[in-house]
Amino acid sequence: MVNQISIFIQNKAGTLEKVLRLFKQSRIQLITTTVADTQDFGICRVICTEPQRACLVLKEAGITATLTQVQAISLDNTPGMAADALEIFAADEIEINYLYSFLLKNRGVLIFKTDNKERADRIISEHRLTALDDKDLLKLAE
């Protein structure tokens, strides 16, 4: 499992910059981030080097942030590997609520939240997918 911070931000100029500036001032390194928006606000999802401290820094600045555990797997950097991994979850009828991906040291990384964490963990283990935790991501990000 990986700790992800979900940050609720208004859709207006400078809001995201303020969040990232807090990370910079606190010397917290981003590993990856994604923003999903609606008409009035966005949800910025962040994986970073010190998620608990980062969440505290944000809350102290008056920014709504929550810490969530999500799943992460590492894949070969080969076309189709993400599709193959998701096919395994679909075959077991596990819904992927959201997913984002990126590359670290020429490895594909999928970060995702499912409707059933325990079943997803079992699938990851049974199919010998490479599960990642916070420490694994830090090593890949070095």
Secondary structure, 3 states (H helix, E strand, C coil): CEEEEEEEEECCCCHHHHHHHHHHHCCCCEEEEEEEECCCEEEEEEEECCHHHHHHHHHHCCCCEEEEEEEEEEEECCCCHHHHHHHHHHHCCCCEEEEEEEEECCEEEEEEEECCHHHHHHHHHHCCCEECCHHHHHHHHC
